[in-house]
């Protein structure tokens, strides 16, 4: 029995500890300085900005108003701003059109972001008018230079770019935690991965794609939630490198309650494990053919929930101490240090210092919310679980 317990602990430590060391390496890589250089004279690309909006009346007018103001920074004739209205009120649609946005009204038996994007590409994708597309969430506010910088990246030959989703709100603890989680992900799995020559993750919005590339994959997407994971696999399967652009900034509202956190993470976890199952065999075939980027993207899907991993590692340290096995104690301790160290390396020290006590007090509730996320996974398989936004 004791041998069985030690073997089980060894397997868990290998999984969680290995994941922690991987994140620690990415965190260190994210600190390597890189330079971006742009040509002074550039082609003015035309963008199709697509904003899927499912029952987002509370935020879509304000975000559209502010994003449409960018026509003074990037000529209006060089971008079309399309709100894909699914379940919006008639007065909201009218206001959006008065603001200068195109509104594509859609209705589905079961709504998903993928279906909205596919419909928009059917309507706007046939005339060859666009060079690139930008995908935003309904609450996203683009930085005033977002379109100009997107133009520069496209002119450099980049086909797939993930922008920087900066937190628009942090007034309560869960929004702060969600914002720090997003920042850590961007530092490690976007920036750090790029430094090591690997594709960035995609985050569902603030994404810029070559128009024909996106058109070539969008109609094959089937995701109910977490379509960004499916996109990552589609691009890397084609050997398209996904760049992370830290200076390509949008403001993104973070979840405002632990209930919304659970629903959102449940949707993400279901997507993660669904596409892990689908891509595991193709990943090994791709590796044999030299496509390590696709293999790496698939292996990322096997990572444990990052909000849960530090607490599991601490439990593994305690259980290892009870066994008295020096090897297990050493490995579990190393994994735990690596896990916490990754976040210390990549998160702003001032923010951690200022909010440390508040965050520590909230951590037990965060763990419970993450565990509760697993209960939302089954529902996520058959319907899109919407987490509403509020004006910030």
Beta strands, then each sheet from edge to edge (+ up, - down):
strand 1: 47-54
strand 2: 79-86
strand 3: 102-106
strand 4: 132-136
strand 5: 141-142
strand 6: 160-167
strand 7: 207-210
strand 8: 242-252
sheet 1: 3+ 2+ 1+ 4+ 7- 6+ 8+ 5-
end
